[in-house]
């Protein structure tokens, strides 16, 4: 059974996302800042909150591997099996994204996406019915905080909603591995 705080966090996040706001939330790797991945104004707001240069791309989270097919024009034929074989959180850079605003795409037009394994993120994305942005909860140039207690208070104050769920979790998880797939399923490791 999920406790009331969890459900309250989900509902508050949904309202903030629907209104173009920014959430500070736990992911399957580090704490992240997020917004609606299809909302150009929200993405611009997120860049401003992080003091992040707009030429540095951000990651998109989806709840299920099948969602990749909705947001990428050309994938390897066995993309769902490839994603299912990952033994740790892995972000995949895709060459032919669909529907994402230009400010979410990297300079080469690609988009980095990860199928989250975190129960909170999965529930949030499934109920929101759209992908969300995930970028580490730090100001640009600062070290990525391993746990909530290490997040810069200035950044906490800039978020429209801060999730309570797992704030006391001190388990340290590394940021995701980042790979690039070619159309035939060949893998290039960009970050181990």
N, C-alpha and C positions, 0 to 999 in steps of 0.2 A: 504494500500500500504506500502511495506517495503522500508525503505530508502536505499540510496546507500552505506552508511557505513556498514550496516548489510550485504549486498551482498558482499562487498569488504572483510569483515571479514570471511565470509563463504568460499570464493574462496581462500583466503590466508591460512586458516586452512586446507583446502583440500590439497593444495600443500605441506604444512609442514607435514601433516599426511602421505601422499603418499611417502615422502622422509625420513620417520623414525624419524621425529622431534617431539618436545614437544610444546604443545599449553597451554596457560594460558587463561581460558575461564569461563564465567558464566554458572552455572547449575541451576537446580530447587531448590537447597539448598544453598550451599556456592560456592565461586569461586573455580575452580579446575585446576589442572594440568592434561593434558591428552596426550595420544598417541594412536596409532593403537593397539588395544587389542590383535591382532594376530601376532604382530611383536616383537619377543623376544629381539632383540637388542634395540628397542625403549623403551621397558619396563625396561631393564637394565639401559638405560640412565636416565629414570625417577627416578629410585631408587637413582642413583648418584646425580641428581639435588636436590632431597629432603634430601639427607644424611639419607635415610631411610634404616633400616635393611631389608635385603631381606626376612626375615622370617615373616615380617608384610605384609599381603596381601592388595590389592587395589580393588576398585570397578570397575565394567564394566557397561557402559551405553548402552542401546539399545533404539531404537525409538518406538518400538511397542511390545506388549506382545507376538505376534506370533513368534517373533524372538527368544524367549526363547527356543522354540521347536527345533530350528536349532542348538542351542549350549548346550543343556542339554539332556542327554540320557534318563533319567527317571524322569518324573514329575507327580504330581497328575493329574488325568484325567481332572479336572476342573481348571487347572492352569490359563487359560486366565480369567475366571470368578473371581478367587481368586484375581488376580492382579487388575482386574477392580474394585474390591470392596474396595481397599485401599483409605482412605480419606486424605492421606498425603504422601509425598515421602517416599517410603519404599524399602529398599534394601533386597533382598532375597538371602540367601546362599543356593547354590545347590550342592548336593553331587556328581553328575555324569556329570561333564562338558565335552564337546567335543571340540576339535580343539584348545583350548587355550594352549599357551606355559607353560611349567612347572613353569617358574618364575612368572607367574600371579596367579598360584594356591596357596592356603594356604597349610600349612604343612600337613593337612589331605586330600589334593587333591581337596577340594571344591573351588568353585568360587562364589563370591558375585556379583549379577547383579541387576540393577534397570532399570525399564522402565521410562525414563525421561518424565517429563511433561513440560519442558522448551521449548519454541518455537525455540530458537536458537539451542539448542542441538538436538532437533528432526530434524530440517532442515539439520544440519550438518551430522548427522548419516545417515539419509535417502540418502543424496547425496553421502556420502562416501561409503555406502553399506556395512559397517562393523561396529562392535561395537568399542567403544573407552573406554580407561581407564579414570577413574575419581578418583583423590585423592585430598584431600584438599590442597589449595595453601599456604602451610606453610612448613618450614623446620621441619624435624622430631624433635619432642619434644616441638616445639613452639605451642602457642595457635592458633586454627583455626581462621583466620581473618573473621569477619562477613561481611565486605564490601571490595571492591577493595582497597580503600585508606589505609586499615590496612595491606595489603600484604607487606612482607619484600622486600625492593628494590633489595636485593641480589638475591632473587628468581625471581623477574621480569626480571632481567638481564640474568638469566640462561635459560629462555624460548626462543624457536626459534620464536614464534609469540605470541603477547599479543593482545587479542581481545579488541577492543574499545567499542563495543556494551555493554551498561549497566554499564560502569565504574562509572558513576555518580549516579547509583541507590543505595540509602542508606537503602533500605528495608532489615531488618535482618530476615533471615530464619534459623531455626535450621538445623543441619545435619540430614540426613535421619534416620528413624527408621530402625533397622536391625533385621530381623527375619530369622529363619531357618524352612524350610518346610520338613516334612517327605513325603514319597511316597504316603500316604493317605490324605495329605493336613493338617495334624496336624501342629500347629504353636508353635514354641519356640521363645520367644522374647529375643534377644541378646543385643539390645540397644534400649531403649524407645525413 
